[in-house]
Amino acid sequence: MDMKTAPLSLLNDPSLLKTDALINGQWVQGAQRFDVHDPATGQKLADVANLGPAEAEQAIHAANAAWPAWRNKTGKERSIILRKWYDLLMAHVEDLGRLMTAEQGKPFPEAKGEVAYGASFVEWFAEEVVIKPAELTPLTALAAAELAVRAGIPAGVLNVLTADSDNSIAVGKVFCASDIVRHISFTGSTEVGRILMAQSAPTVKKLALELGGNAPFIVFDDADVDSAVEGAIASKYRNAGQTCVCANRIYVQSGVYDEFVQKFSAKVQALKVGNGFEDGVLQGPLIEPAAVAKVQRHLEDALQRGGKIVTGGKPLQGQFFQPTVVADARSDMLCAKEETFGPFAPVFRFNTEQEAIDAANNTEFGLASYFYSRDVGRIFRVSEALEYGMVGINVGIIATEHVPFGGVKQSGLGREGSHHGMDEYVEMKYLCIGDVLK
C-alpha cells in the first residue's frame, strides 16, 4: 500500500506521518527499512528506518551532550516547553488516534482516548532518555516526537530509534552495556524484563520495568452484579484484551455465578468486531498472527479440561477473534497460569473469600487486580490480602496519570505516574555541611 492511500491519507496534517528515526534533532533514514502493517487488513502502511547499534550509540551520545543544557534550564522554562508539547498533542488527537488505529487496530474512539491519556503524562511531568518504540507500532511514537520538535524540545534531549525485532535486540544490548545510560524504563514481557536486568547488571543501572500481568477479577456474592459485568467488559475487552492490566482470570462466587455468566456473556456477544475505523466497532484485530494463535491455544486447552464456551470461541478472518467467554474454568488450565493477552475470558467459580484470595495470588505476577463487593470490611481485608501493585475496587479501569502505576513480584520494578514516577528519574543526594563560620 502506498503511504498516501487509506487509512493514513485522511490525516489532517500529513507531515505527522514520520518514517525516519530522530537522533539529535535530525530525521535519520537509515541504510535499511522495515515494513509496518495494518493488523485489520494486513496491508502495508509504511516502511520505517531500521537502525542498529551504531545509531544507538549516536543517540546515547546526543542525549548525553544535550543533558547539561536541558538540566540547567529552570523548572519554569522546561515546564513551558512541555506544556506546549502537551497542547500540540491534544491539538492533533484526531491524527494521532488515526495513526494508532491504523498500526495497532484498536477502535478509533479508544485510540483517541489513549492519545489524551498519554498526553496527560506530558502535562503531569516528563523526563526522557532515548526512546525505542515497539517495532509493530512505531508511527504514533514518531508523530509524537515530531510534535515535541515543534514544541521546542532541544536537539538531543529526545531521540527515537526505530528497529525491527532482530535489530531491537542489538539496540537493547547497547543501552544496557553503555556507561552513559543511567536508567532504562521498559514496558513489555517479564521474559524480556529479566534479560534487561541481566544485561544491565555489569553497569548497575536503575531500572523501571512494567512487565507482564495475570490480573484476577473477583466478584463476591454481595457485589452489584450489573456493575461488575460492566467493569469486567471494560477491563477484559479494551484493546481486544491486549493490555497489561486486562482482567485475565474472572473469579465469581457461587451465589451469583450463574447470574454473572449469563449477563456477562450477553454483553460480550453484543460487542461489534471489525476494523477500528468502522462506526460502532468495540473490538479490533489482534496485533499479529502469533497473538491469535495464543488465544486459540488457551481456548483449546480450556475446552480439553472441561471448560464450556458460552459465547464466541472462533477465530475470524485475518487477525480477528470473537470475544469469548468460557464457563467452568479450572486452575489447571493454561489461562489460569499464563497471560492470554486477547479477547478470551475464563470464568472460575469459588465459594469462600479466602479461596478467591488464594487463587488470585497463585501466580508469579502482581500488576493489577480487581474485585467487586459492597461489604466495607471485606473491601479492606481483600485489598490488603491481594499481592498486587494496583487494586481496582468496584471499578474496571484504574489507570490515570496522577496515580502510581506499577506492579510487584515478577510484574516489574518502580512506578509510572504521580510524584512516585518522578522518583525513578532522580537520584537522592545527602549533603553534610560543617560550620562555615569557623
ABEGO torsion letter per residue (X at the ends): XBAABOAAAABABAAABBABBBBGGBBBAEABBBBBBBAAAGBBABBBBBBBAAAAAAAAAAAAAAAAAAAABBAAAAAAAAAAAAAAAAAAAAAAAAAAAAAAGBBAAAAAAAAAAAAAAAAABBBBBBBBBBAABAAAAAAAAAAAAAAGBBBGABBBBBBBAAAAAAAAAAAAABAABABBBBBEBAAAAAAAAAAAAAAGBBBBBBBBBBBBBBBBAABBAAAAAAAAAAAAABGGGBBAABBABBBBBAAAAAAAAAAAAAAAAABBBEBAABBGBABBBBABAAAAAAAAAAAAAAAAAGBBBABEGBBBBEABBBBBBBBGBBAABAAAABBAGBBBBBBBBBABAAAAAAAAABBABBBBBBBBBABAAAAAAAAAABBBABBBBGBABABBAABBBEBBEAAEBEBBEEAAAAAAABBBBBBBBBBAAX
